[in-house]
Amino acid sequence: MGDISNKTQEAAGKVKEKTGEVTRNENLEAEGRGDQAESKIKQAGEDVKDAAEGVKDKVKDAFKN
């Protein structure tokens, strides 16, 4: 679910950035870039969490044997 939310936020950020470029609104453009960056940071955090879960499962499996 988080991946979809992050992609939606990233897409909205791109729209804001482009709208800011077209309308020469630097604040909107910067806000769009910020939204995109925030979405990428969230995704990176989720990737780390998923990797940690994978390691945890492998360690559990190793001790079962």
C-alpha atoms as a printed R data frame, in Angstrom:
   type eleno elety resid chain resno      x       y       z
1  ATOM     1    CA   MET     A     1  0.000   0.000   0.000
2  ATOM     2    CA   GLY     A     2  2.810   2.403   0.843
3  ATOM     3    CA   ASP     A     3  4.351   1.976  -2.587
4  ATOM     4    CA   ILE     A     4  1.157   3.195  -4.267
5  ATOM     5    CA   SER     A     5  0.917   6.135  -1.904
6  ATOM     6    CA   ASN     A     6  4.539   7.068  -2.586
7  ATOM     7    CA   LYS     A     7  4.071   6.823  -6.349
8  ATOM     8    CA   THR     A     8  0.958   8.986  -6.120
9  ATOM     9    CA   GLN     A     9  2.827  11.597  -4.089
10 ATOM    10    CA   GLU     A    10  5.717  11.503  -6.562
11 ATOM    11    CA   ALA     A    11  3.354  11.955  -9.524
12 ATOM    12    CA   ALA     A    12  1.567  14.842  -7.805
13 ATOM    13    CA   GLY     A    13  4.969  16.415  -7.141
14 ATOM    14    CA   LYS     A    14  5.867  16.162 -10.824
15 ATOM    15    CA   VAL     A    15  2.588  17.828 -11.772
16 ATOM    16    CA   LYS     A    16  3.219  20.632  -9.272
17 ATOM    17    CA   GLU     A    17  6.768  21.097 -10.516
18 ATOM    18    CA   LYS     A    18  5.707  21.283 -14.171
19 ATOM    19    CA   THR     A    19  2.800  23.574 -13.352
20 ATOM    20    CA   GLY     A    20  5.209  25.834 -11.488
21 ATOM    21    CA   GLU     A    21  7.558  25.857 -14.485
22 ATOM    22    CA   VAL     A    22  4.779  26.730 -16.925
23 ATOM    23    CA   THR     A    23  3.291  29.432 -14.709
24 ATOM    24    CA   ARG     A    24  6.722  30.670 -13.593
25 ATOM    25    CA   ASN     A    25  5.730  30.054  -9.995
26 ATOM    26    CA   GLU     A    26  9.003  29.172  -8.306
27 ATOM    27    CA   ASN     A    27  7.317  28.319  -5.006
28 ATOM    28    CA   LEU     A    28  5.020  25.754  -6.631
29 ATOM    29    CA   GLU     A    29  7.922  24.335  -8.608
30 ATOM    30    CA   ALA     A    30 10.001  23.950  -5.416
31 ATOM    31    CA   GLU     A    31  7.070  22.430  -3.557
32 ATOM    32    CA   GLY     A    32  6.718  19.851  -6.332
33 ATOM    33    CA   ARG     A    33 10.395  18.947  -6.128
34 ATOM    34    CA   GLY     A    34 10.029  18.668  -2.348
35 ATOM    35    CA   ASP     A    35  7.052  16.318  -2.687
36 ATOM    36    CA   GLN     A    36  9.046  14.120  -5.044
37 ATOM    37    CA   ALA     A    37 12.033  14.017  -2.707
38 ATOM    38    CA   GLU     A    38  9.829  13.177   0.277
39 ATOM    39    CA   SER     A    39  8.223  10.328  -1.646
40 ATOM    40    CA   LYS     A    40 11.629   8.909  -2.592
41 ATOM    41    CA   ILE     A    41 12.819   9.095   1.027
42 ATOM    42    CA   LYS     A    42  9.704   7.273   2.218
43 ATOM    43    CA   GLN     A    43 10.204   4.593  -0.429
44 ATOM    44    CA   ALA     A    44 13.847   4.140   0.591
45 ATOM    45    CA   GLY     A    45 12.739   3.692   4.207
46 ATOM    46    CA   GLU     A    46 10.208   1.062   3.186
47 ATOM    47    CA   ASP     A    47 12.865  -0.727   1.129
48 ATOM    48    CA   VAL     A    48 15.163  -0.858   4.176
49 ATOM    49    CA   LYS     A    49 12.310  -2.161   6.316
50 ATOM    50    CA   ASP     A    50 11.535  -4.871   3.758
51 ATOM    51    CA   ALA     A    51 15.195  -5.889   3.570
52 ATOM    52    CA   ALA     A    52 15.381  -6.123   7.364
53 ATOM    53    CA   GLU     A    53 12.301  -8.344   7.397
54 ATOM    54    CA   GLY     A    54 13.971 -10.605   4.845
55 ATOM    55    CA   VAL     A    55 17.110 -10.877   6.961
56 ATOM    56    CA   LYS     A    56 15.028 -11.583  10.054
57 ATOM    57    CA   ASP     A    57 13.216 -14.407   8.251
58 ATOM    58    CA   LYS     A    58 16.501 -15.924   7.035
59 ATOM    59    CA   VAL     A    59 17.953 -15.855  10.544
60 ATOM    60    CA   LYS     A    60 14.811 -17.505  11.931
61 ATOM    61    CA   ASP     A    61 15.013 -20.212   9.272
62 ATOM    62    CA   ALA     A    62 18.710 -20.787   9.982
63 ATOM    63    CA   PHE     A    63 18.003 -21.452  13.658
64 ATOM    64    CA   LYS     A    64 15.092 -23.790  12.942
65 ATOM    65    CA   ASN     A    65 17.432 -26.309  11.360
